[in-house]
Amino acid sequence: MKHTTLFVMIAFLVTAIFMGCGDDKKGRSGVRSDVQEAAQKVYVAPGDLDEYYVFKSGGHSGQVYVYGIPSMRHISTIPVFTPYSATGYGFDKESKEMLGGFTWGDAHHPSISETDGDYDGRWLFISDNANNRMARIDLRDFKTKEIFGPIPNVSGNHCSSFVTENTEYVLAGSRFSIPLPKGTFETIEDYATKYKGVVAGIAVDSKSGKMTLGWEILMPPFNYDLGDAGKGPSKEWGFWTCYNSERATGKLEVTSTQKDRDYVVAVNWKNAEKAIKDGKFKMIGGVKVIDPKDVKGVVFLMPAAKSPHGVDISPDGKYIIASGKLQSITTVFNFEKMLTAIEKQDFTGNEDGIPVLNYDAVKDAEVNVGLGPLHTQFDDQGYAYTSLFVESAVAKWKLGTWEVVDKIPVSYNIGHLTAAEGDTKSPDGKYLIALNKLSHGRHLSVGPSQPEASQLIDISGEKMSLLYDAFTEPEPHYAQIIKADKLNPIEVYPKEENKHPKAIWDLKDSKVIRNGKNVEVYAIAVRSSFEPTTIQVNKGDKVTIYMTNIEQTTDELHGFGLNEYNINVVIDPGETKTIEFVADKAGVFPFYCTNFCSALHQEMQGYLLVKP
Ligand code: CUA
């Protein structure tokens, strides 16, 4: 990429932003669809239910936001990497331990578990770009159940999380190469040789969903970016893009845009699995890492358009689609051709022992989609939809003929996009959401800290049409849309499933046990009181409260808010939570129920008496 080209791109982007600022605030101009028709398509009458759920990553809020489609109504927030007092997440012992001392995460890319390449509605995985973790949310109760990590050797887990066809693995990797193992010091001048990237597969237990490290592969010091798992014929492969193949440091906007191409990384995870099994690995950072210098046939590179931001596999698993955000083309690689090139060793070089495949031998097409292409989703009619960041538009194009058939402008600067089940083997079509970075002028002003914009687009017809604008807290990266009837969440935790060893179900079993300075309280929350209502301890005691909500009625949550002790735990019906603290402040401290539960909710209170 020549610098002049880059400057033209930047100039175009700046112009696009300023043009946005001048738009009419009432904002209906430029909307293609008939407003009344659009309103009918998104209106979900009171009491009626949406057809789809959408799970949006909450970026550096650390959360996942759940909306209904087509109404775009916000239904729920699932706290993942950040404490959330609304649901008591991060305040009880169990969730505190899961958060591992971190108070934030950068929730990036959600990935619903799959069976045979289709969403199965069991779990939602989401990556943490900041602290190198992977979380698993159970879609049975919409709660975070596991946080895996920090993952050894993985630094900036941005290129994550994407599940393989039967959720054998969740893909992970390093956005930022660093000296390995973590904790090693090397000067920045030695970046090109002594810093390393890693791509990884986190194994998922098919019954419990529990995560363990499957394999890691040592990679050159590039910046690894979004990926996708293969499907059908390519199901044993995982793909990522990378940028900064220059191995540059400093101002990457200049230093990492010198070459003409970056790469798509292709990993045969079956071969990675085998290499680990055969003992072909090194121990780095306490885990098994495959070095491609020593192990052949595991990883290959395909030259792609400059500075790609992701790769997407077509529903039939035949095409590998990568967009270079500094060019106007999307590159389509042919999986069969890739296998042939590997077999014939049609290589043009290597990077730290990783073969680089001959571009002309593996490429099927360069689709001229528009400026700043980022990500691609699919429908049920053989079309692909690519987000165009610089152009602020979505391009619709045909797989196989590579012809761009429609384009719709969005407001403004689209990043990700998501179509209904649009990254599975059987996309639904119907709806697509443009996740835009800027929203100015399209909502009531809330001051300098603006929400993010999401635009719902109808993709059921030949032409795309804009249906609805909605907003969300910072900052959705990727999102996934699943048919609502694939989920069947529970409404209470059945009593017989409560395995908490300290749970009690009868008020007369409530007790306080003192053991030296340790005080254990077996407590119950039920409409509309706590049992016990008074807890007396001595200053300096370690207090542990096992609080069971014995309700078995939908919506009957109770909270335990303790004044000036910075504690709020919410207990769902049938649930037991452990509240642990040191009574380090003497005096009398009221506690009360924080969730409205009955006409006598206000009366649901008690006192902690801390004797000096
Ligand atoms: Cu229990 Cu309010």
Boltz pocket constraint, residues with backbone or C-beta under 6 A from the ligand:
constraints:
  - pocket:
      binder: B
      contacts: [[A, 526], [A, 527], [A, 528], [A, 557], [A, 558], [A, 559], [A, 593], [A, 594], [A, 595], [A, 596], [A, 597], [A, 598], [A, 601], [A, 602], [A, 604]]
      max_distance: 6.0
